[in-house]
Amino acid sequence: MWWVKLIVIVLLIAAVVALARALFSLVRNQGGEGKTMRALAWRVGFSAAVFLFILLSMYMGWIKPHDVNPGTRDGQIIEQGDARG
């Protein structure tokens, strides 16, 4: 499902933008006004939203987790002729 990947990418980009805004406000010495903390709070919120959305997507069956090594499934070596999956 392409739209799940799009939502995750948009949320991750939003987290990076919020982190950049926090950096710029910190460099410009606007930390006393609360802009840095507000931007960092937004970044944490976006990161948590990505995590929760990935969990929801797995629960709903929109995405399926897989092994890190593409040559194995559940720790067992997959034969080349295996058509499952």
C-alpha positions in Angstrom: 0.0 0.0 0.0 1.7 3.1 -1.3 -0.3 5.5 0.9 1.1 4.0 4.1 4.6 4.6 2.9 3.6 8.2 2.0 2.1 8.9 5.4 5.2 7.6 7.2 7.5 9.6 4.9 5.5 12.8 5.4 5.5 12.3 9.2 9.3 11.7 9.2 9.9 14.8 7.1 7.8 16.8 9.5 9.9 15.5 12.4 13.1 16.6 10.7 11.6 20.0 9.9 10.6 20.5 13.6 14.2 19.4 14.6 15.6 22.0 12.2 13.3 24.7 13.6 14.5 23.9 17.1 18.1 24.1 15.9 17.6 27.5 14.3 15.8 28.9 17.3 18.6 27.7 19.5 21.3 29.2 17.3 19.4 32.5 17.2 19.2 32.5 21.0 15.4 32.4 21.1 15.4 29.5 23.6 14.2 31.7 26.4 11.0 32.4 24.5 10.1 28.7 24.5 10.4 28.2 20.7 13.1 25.6 21.0 11.1 23.5 23.5 8.0 23.8 21.4 9.7 22.7 18.3 11.3 19.7 20.1 7.9 18.8 21.5 6.5 18.8 18.0 9.4 16.5 16.8 8.7 14.1 19.6 5.0 14.1 18.7 5.7 13.4 15.0 8.1 10.6 15.9 5.5 9.0 18.3 2.9 9.4 15.5 5.1 7.5 13.1 5.7 4.7 15.6 2.0 4.4 16.5 1.0 4.5 12.8 3.4 1.7 11.9 1.9 -0.4 14.8 -1.6 0.4 13.6 -0.7 -0.5 10.0 0.7 -3.9 11.1 -2.4 -4.6 13.2 -4.7 -3.7 10.4 -2.7 -5.8 7.9 -1.7 -2.9 5.7 1.9 -3.8 6.1 3.6 -7.0 7.0 6.9 -7.2 9.0 9.6 -9.3 7.5 13.1 -10.7 8.4 16.1 -8.4 7.9 17.8 -11.1 5.9 15.8 -11.7 2.7 17.3 -15.3 2.5 15.6 -16.4 5.7 12.1 -16.6 7.0 11.6 -16.9 10.8 15.3 -17.7 11.1 15.1 -20.6 8.6 17.0 -20.6 5.3 14.6 -20.3 2.3 15.3 -22.6 -0.6 15.5 -20.9 -4.0 12.4 -22.7 -5.3 10.2 -21.7 -2.4 7.2 -19.8 -3.9 5.6 -18.8 -0.6 5.3 -15.2 0.5 
